[in-house]
Amino acid sequence: MTTLVMQAAKGRLYGSGLAHVARIGGQCRAVWNLFLAESVARYQAERKFVFYAEMSARLSKPLKEDPRLAGLPRRCAQMTVQRLDRALRDCARSKGKSRRGFPNFKRYADRRDAFSFVGREIRVAEGRVRLPKIGWLRVRGLRVPEGADLKQVAVTQEPHGWHLSIQFEAAAKAYAAPRCAPIGLDAGIRKRDENDRAIATLSDGRKIVAPQWVEKAEARLRRLNRIRDRRRKGSVNRKRIVARIGKVHRDVRNARLNFLHKQTTKLVRRYAGIAVEDLSLKGLVRTRLAKSFASAALGEMLRQLAYKAAWAGREWRVMPRFERSTGVCPDCGWIGPRLLLSVETWRCEGCGIEHERDVAAARVIDLRAVGVANPEPAGGTRRKRGFAVCGGVRVSARASHGGPPSNVAFDVQTRTRTR
């Protein structure tokens, strides 16, 4: 039985039809600003927002009467107000725990217009795609497998052009049988020299060394920022410099993603399983090494490892966040004092073995990480939040950070749930 997983692909649009794409993007921007203004006015008067049900019911009038919105597909307008509804709900969360701030009005100068379609409304062929009310457009870099079930399509504007992103459901990528046993991975930054750093250490002694993309681009960015500051605000020359600065940042981002994809794919192909540590990434970016942690993109590396391991059916285990891995002997279990960042090697007082700091931590992670030993490939079963039986009573299941529901006992060894 073929396992289907949710995937995504992205390509850049070309052709004469981009004028129609820009028109629809501007119309969706106008719809966003129109209903956001109504929400602001409603909140000032009644302390309430205008949410999706009311916005969707009132879409017909502006689409018919406003000449600026002539020719705008209703689906694009509906999905625009859906995004606005999510933004309003995110900002209106109770107890001050808002994940995002209040949504902003969109400007033409931002060049970040976007609109969406449902997957069944488009057609994808070799090197081109057909969009409703627009027609066929040439696309470069888009790779969608034949027979994929298209779910959603997003057209977004970036400083260097328009791009098309497709979310689809298709068979997971096939991986060969692993050649090595499961390993532990200690994610963190360890400087090797001025130009290279290790962002992860494996329990077998291997290190993943990443180039310093941001540091290498800093000199160029400083020069461009000085040129930008000398340009008059609003001038054409200033906009050109801003575009060049954006291109440098995009090059750094693309180089980082390319490196991480290659390294994570190598790990999944080589090893039968991977054990990692549950890191507090938000806490790491608040330290004095925040810039280095942000540049290393440890969260993106762990995210890629997780879904690629699920696709390949590899073992995926996680060590709890508050268990120590550094300064713990993987041979005898002796727990020593906390080590300074400058300490590279240390000797165990229990067994007398000398350990390399990060390799020993990776071995401890491999020993103490827990999880399902042989998971099904992603997409084999759909996890939905349903009900649980607690004390003989049927109650709602509460999620626990991606694990089993918190009000259901879970036995890792037998993989059974008990009351």
C-alpha positions in Angstrom: 0.0 0.0 0.0 1.4 3.4 -1.0 1.7 5.9 1.8 0.6 9.4 1.0 2.1 12.4 2.7 1.5 16.1 2.5 4.2 17.9 0.5 4.8 21.2 -1.1 6.6 22.6 -4.2 7.5 26.1 -5.3 8.3 27.7 -8.6 8.7 31.1 -10.2 6.2 32.5 -12.7 7.0 34.0 -16.1 5.0 35.2 -19.1 2.8 38.0 -20.3 0.0 37.0 -17.9 1.9 38.4 -14.9 0.0 41.7 -15.4 -3.2 39.8 -14.5 -1.5 38.2 -11.5 -0.4 41.7 -10.3 -4.0 43.0 -10.8 -5.5 40.2 -8.7 -2.8 40.6 -6.0 -3.6 44.3 -5.8 -7.3 43.6 -5.5 -6.8 41.1 -2.7 -4.7 43.8 -1.0 -7.7 46.1 -1.3 -10.1 43.5 0.2 -7.8 43.0 3.1 -7.5 46.7 3.8 -11.3 47.2 3.4 -12.3 44.7 6.0 -9.5 45.5 8.3 -10.6 49.1 8.4 -14.2 47.9 9.2 -12.8 45.7 12.0 -10.9 48.7 13.4 -14.0 50.9 13.3 -16.1 48.2 14.8 -13.7 47.6 17.6 -13.4 51.3 18.4 -17.2 51.6 18.6 -18.3 48.2 20.1 -15.1 46.6 21.2 -15.7 43.7 18.7 -14.1 42.5 15.5 -15.6 41.6 12.2 -14.9 37.9 11.7 -15.0 35.5 8.8 -18.7 34.6 8.8 -19.8 38.3 8.5 -17.0 39.2 6.1 -17.8 36.3 3.8 -21.5 37.2 3.8 -20.7 40.8 2.9 -18.3 40.1 0.1 -20.8 40.1 -2.7 -21.5 43.9 -2.4 -18.0 45.2 -2.9 -17.2 42.6 -5.6 -20.2 43.8 -7.6 -20.2 47.6 -6.9 -16.6 48.5 -6.4 -14.9 49.1 -9.8 -11.5 48.4 -8.3 -12.5 44.8 -7.6 -13.9 44.0 -11.1 -12.8 40.6 -12.3 -11.5 39.4 -8.9 -12.3 35.7 -8.4 -14.5 35.2 -5.4 -12.4 32.3 -4.2 -9.4 34.6 -3.8 -11.4 37.2 -1.9 -12.8 34.5 0.4 -9.3 33.1 1.2 -8.1 36.6 1.8 -10.7 37.3 4.5 -9.9 33.8 5.9 -6.3 34.9 6.5 -7.5 38.2 8.0 -9.8 36.2 10.3 -6.9 34.1 11.5 -4.8 37.2 12.1 -7.6 38.8 14.1 -8.1 35.7 16.2 -4.4 35.3 16.9 -4.2 38.9 18.1 -7.4 38.5 20.2 -6.2 35.5 22.3 -7.1 35.7 25.9 -4.8 36.4 28.9 -2.4 38.4 26.8 -0.8 35.3 25.2 -1.0 36.6 21.7 1.3 34.9 19.3 1.3 37.8 16.9 0.4 41.5 17.1 -2.5 43.3 15.4 -2.6 42.9 11.6 -1.3 45.8 9.6 -2.7 47.4 6.5 -1.0 46.3 3.3 0.9 48.8 1.1 1.7 48.7 -2.5 5.3 49.7 -1.8 5.9 46.5 0.3 5.6 44.4 -2.9 4.2 41.5 -0.8 0.8 40.8 -2.4 -0.6 37.3 -2.3 -3.7 35.3 -3.1 -4.8 31.7 -3.0 -6.8 29.1 -4.9 -8.1 25.6 -4.1 -6.0 22.9 -5.7 -8.8 21.5 -7.9 -9.2 24.8 -9.6 -5.8 24.8 -11.3 -4.1 22.7 -13.9 -0.4 21.8 -13.9 1.6 20.7 -16.9 5.3 20.4 -17.8 6.7 23.9 -17.3 3.4 25.7 -17.1 0.4 26.1 -14.9 -3.2 27.3 -15.5 -4.8 29.6 -13.0 -8.5 30.7 -13.0 -9.3 34.1 -14.6 -5.6 34.3 -15.7 -4.9 31.4 -18.0 -1.7 29.5 -18.7 1.6 30.8 -17.3 5.1 29.6 -17.6 6.7 28.4 -14.4 10.3 27.4 -13.6 11.4 25.2 -10.7 8.0 23.6 -9.9 8.1 19.9 -9.5 4.8 18.2 -8.8 4.7 14.3 -9.2 2.2 12.9 -11.7 -1.1 12.0 -10.1 -0.6 14.2 -7.0 -3.8 15.4 -5.2 -3.5 19.2 -5.2 -4.8 20.8 -2.0 -4.1 24.5 -2.1 -2.2 27.0 -4.3 -0.7 30.3 -3.1 0.6 33.0 -5.5 3.0 35.3 -3.7 5.0 38.4 -4.7 8.6 38.7 -3.7 11.1 41.4 -4.5 12.5 39.5 -7.4 9.2 38.3 -9.0 6.0 36.3 -8.5 6.1 32.7 -7.2 3.7 29.8 -7.1 3.5 27.4 -4.1 1.4 24.2 -4.3 0.5 22.0 -1.4 -0.3 18.5 -2.5 -0.7 14.9 -1.2 1.5 12.3 -2.9 3.6 9.2 -2.2 6.5 9.8 0.1 10.0 9.7 -1.3 11.5 6.3 -1.4 14.7 5.7 0.7 17.1 2.8 0.5 17.8 0.5 3.5 20.0 2.3 6.1 23.7 1.2 6.4 24.4 2.2 10.0 22.7 1.7 13.4 20.7 4.5 15.1 22.8 7.4 16.4 22.4 10.3 18.8 22.7 13.9 17.6 23.7 16.8 19.9 22.6 20.0 18.2 24.6 23.1 19.2 27.3 25.5 18.0 30.9 24.6 18.4 33.5 26.8 16.7 36.3 25.0 14.9 38.1 28.0 13.4 37.3 31.5 12.2 35.5 30.3 9.1 33.7 27.0 10.1 31.6 25.9 13.0 30.0 22.6 14.0 26.2 22.8 14.3 25.7 19.2 15.3 27.8 16.3 16.7 26.9 12.6 16.2 27.5 9.9 18.8 29.9 8.1 16.4 32.2 11.2 16.4 31.1 12.8 13.1 30.4 16.5 13.0 28.2 18.6 10.8 30.2 21.7 9.9 28.4 24.6 8.4 29.9 27.6 6.7 29.3 31.0 8.3 27.0 32.4 5.7 26.0 35.6 7.6 29.5 36.4 8.7 30.8 36.2 5.1 28.1 38.5 3.9 28.4 41.0 6.7 31.0 43.2 5.0 28.9 43.5 1.9 25.8 44.3 3.9 27.6 47.0 6.0 28.7 48.7 2.8 25.3 48.5 1.2 23.6 49.8 4.4 26.0 52.8 4.4 25.1 53.6 0.8 21.4 53.3 1.6 21.7 55.7 4.5 23.2 58.3 2.2 20.3 58.1 -0.2 17.3 60.3 0.1 14.2 58.5 1.5 11.7 57.7 -1.2 14.2 58.1 -4.1 14.7 55.6 -6.8 18.4 55.1 -5.9 17.4 54.2 -2.4 14.9 51.6 -3.6 17.6 50.1 -5.8 20.0 49.7 -2.9 17.2 48.2 -0.7 16.6 45.7 -3.4 20.3 44.8 -3.5 20.3 44.3 0.3 17.3 42.0 0.0 19.1 40.0 -2.6 22.0 39.4 -0.3 19.7 38.2 2.4 17.9 35.9 0.0 21.2 34.4 -1.2 22.2 33.7 2.5 18.8 32.1 3.1 19.0 29.9 0.0 22.5 28.8 0.7 21.5 27.8 4.3 18.5 25.8 3.2 20.4 24.1 0.5 23.1 23.0 3.0 20.6 21.8 5.6 18.6 19.8 3.0 21.7 18.0 1.8 22.9 17.2 5.3 19.6 16.0 6.7 19.1 13.8 3.7 22.5 12.2 4.2 21.7 11.4 7.8 18.3 9.8 7.0 19.8 7.7 4.2 22.8 6.5 6.3 21.3 5.8 9.8 18.5 3.5 10.9 17.3 6.1 13.5 18.1 9.4 15.0 17.8 10.5 18.7 17.8 14.3 19.4 17.4 16.5 22.4 14.3 18.7 23.0 16.0 22.1 22.9 14.5 25.4 24.0 15.2 27.3 20.8 13.5 30.5 22.0 15.8 30.4 25.0 18.9 30.0 22.9 18.2 33.0 20.8 18.1 35.2 24.0 21.7 34.4 24.9 24.8 36.3 23.9 25.2 33.7 21.1 21.8 34.7 19.7 23.2 35.7 16.3 25.1 32.5 15.8 22.1 30.3 16.8 19.8 32.2 14.5 22.3 31.9 11.6 22.7 28.1 12.3 19.0 27.5 12.0 18.9 24.6 14.4 15.1 24.5 14.5 14.9 24.2 10.7 17.5 21.3 10.8 15.5 19.4 13.4 12.3 20.0 11.5 13.7 18.6 8.3 15.1 15.6 10.2 11.8 14.8 11.8 9.7 14.8 8.6 12.3 13.0 6.5 12.7 10.3 9.2 9.0 9.8 9.2 8.9 9.5 5.4 11.7 7.0 5.4 10.2 5.0 8.4 13.3 5.7 10.5 13.4 5.5 14.3 12.9 9.0 15.8 13.4 9.5 19.5 13.6 12.7 21.6 15.3 13.1 25.0 13.2 15.3 27.5 14.2 18.9 27.7 15.2 19.0 31.4 17.4 15.9 31.4 21.2 16.6 31.4 23.3 15.4 28.5 26.5 17.5 28.9 28.8 16.3 31.7 27.2 12.9 32.0 29.3 9.8 31.4 27.7 7.6 28.8 29.7 4.5 30.1 28.9 4.5 33.8 26.2 7.1 34.2 28.3 9.3 36.5 26.9 12.9 36.6 29.6 15.5 37.1 29.5 19.3 37.6 28.3 21.6 34.9 30.9 22.3 32.3 31.9 25.8 31.0 31.6 26.4 27.3 35.4 26.6 27.0 35.8 22.9 28.2 36.4 20.6 25.2 37.2 17.4 27.0 36.6 16.1 30.5 37.5 13.0 32.6 34.9 10.9 34.4 35.6 10.5 38.1 33.6 7.2 38.2 35.3 5.2 35.5 38.3 7.4 34.6 37.5 7.6 30.9 38.2 10.8 29.1 35.4 12.1 26.9 35.0 14.7 24.3 32.3 17.0 25.4 29.9 16.9 22.5 30.4 13.3 21.5 29.7 12.2 25.0 26.5 14.3 25.1 25.4 12.8 21.8 25.9 9.3 23.3 23.9 10.2 26.3 21.1 11.5 24.1 21.2 8.2 22.2 20.8 6.2 25.5 18.2 8.3 27.2 15.9 9.5 24.3 12.5 7.8 24.2 9.9 7.4 21.5 8.3 4.9 19.2 10.9 2.5 18.0 9.5 1.7 14.6 7.1 4.4 13.5 4.8 4.1 10.5 5.8 6.4 7.6 4.0 9.7 7.8 0.5 9.6 6.3 -0.2 6.0 7.3 -2.6 7.1 10.0 -4.2 10.5 10.5 -4.0 11.8 14.0 -7.1 13.8 15.0 -8.0 15.2 18.4 -10.9 13.1 19.5 -11.9 11.8 22.9 -10.3 9.8 25.7 -11.6 7.7 28.6 -10.4 9.1 31.9 -11.9 7.6 35.1 -14.6 5.8 33.2 -15.8 9.0 31.7 -15.5 10.1 28.0 -13.7 13.4 27.9 -11.9 15.5 25.3 -8.3 14.5 24.6 -5.8 17.3 25.4 -2.7 17.4 23.3 0.7 17.4 25.0 3.3 19.0 22.8 3.0 16.5 19.9 2.8 13.4 22.2 -0.1 11.4 23.5 -3.1 13.2 25.1 -2.1 14.5 28.6 -5.1 12.9 30.2 -4.4 9.4 28.9 -1.7 7.2 30.3 0.7 5.9 27.7 3.0 2.9 28.0 6.0 3.3 25.7 7.1 -0.3 25.9 3.8 -1.9 25.1 2.4 1.1 23.1 -1.0 0.8 24.8 -3.2 3.3 26.4 -4.7 2.7 29.8 -7.2 4.5 32.0 
